[in-house]
Amino acid sequence: MPLPPPPAPTPQAEPRQEQAGNTLEASAGRPWADGVSKQDQEAALAQFSEGNALLKESIFVRAVEKYRLALARWNHPAIHYNLALALMNLDQPLEVHEHLVAALRFGAEPLETEKFEYARNYKTLVEKQLARVDIACDVAGATVTMDGRPLFVAPGRYEGLVRPGEHRVIASLDGFVPSDQSRTLLPGETTKLDLKLFTSEDLIRYKRRWSAAMPWLVMGAGVAVAGGSGYLHLQSRDRFRAFESGIAECGGCVPPTQVADQRSQGNLMQRGAFAGYAVGGAALITGAVLAVLNQPQPYRIDSGQEEAATVDVTPLLGGGSGGALATFRF
């Protein structure tokens, strides 16, 4: 990821003088020189000078090799700084950032003010081209990885920079369903993930085809219709008895209209009762079938569904107006 040189800190600075020179600050009492022997300092300086010559010739891979050898002898900010410059041309933004942070650790003194400003500007540019992640997991013993690379064993947290694009984060632990999340990370943005683990039982839910009350309502309607039909049947029996009593009283004569009507009403009520029995019975059978079909059926949800949806409401105040901004997260 080649980066353009940042603006020079002063108008007099030449545009290609961002490379640190062939000297390394080693004054006594400086923290970057403590514990480094004279022999190691001289060996590191030799490798550093060779790396600088290669960097000027744009032989970046060889320059990186020399700088790494120099750092093995002496962890000097200026070596980190020049190594970062070489890595910029090899599309290694994460390493570039790592070495720029190391170069800035002790302030401007070991780099000189001008180089220190270059390093800060480069660091800002690199951070805008990378994505930042903040990953946490509180399930003790869970192993958290990103793109197959171990990050930490929970409980713990990882914060760092990654290349933009799609990344896969997995938290796993024996006895739990792995939490597997893929995210497309954008440059300059921070993505937070709070990983949770669940057992298989935690992820089982039950659902019915219809409302639990519906089959019982159908059967209740059937009972009501059958009950009404029973009452109608009793009424038809009373009508038939009244008709028979009328015939008996007149000694078998042709029944008068009032008596004949009793039989007609009885027939009508009887037919209505039989029809009601059929409808009520069908409703009872239908309700029973629905009750069987409506038994709860298990299904498994995704672990991400366990995170409840949240709503953030932010008041908006302005000149002469007001309102609220609602943000929904699922």
Secondary structure, DSSP 8 states (H G I E B T S, - for coil): --------SSTTS-TT--S--S-----TT-TTTTT--HHHHHHHHHHHHHHHHHHHTT-HHHHHHHHHHHHHH---HHHHHHHHHHHHTTT-HHHHHHHHHHHHTT-STTT-HHHHHHHHHHHHHHHHHSEEEEEEE-STT-EEEETTEEEEESSEEEEEEE-SEEEEEEEE-TTSB-EEEEEEE-TT-EEEEEE--B-TGGGEEEE-SS-TTHHHHHHHHHHHHHHHHHHHHHHHHHHHHHHHHHHHHTTS----HHHHHHHHHHHHHHHHHHHHHHHHHHHHHHHHHHHHHTS-EEEE--GGGGS--EEEEEEEEETTEEEEEEEEE-
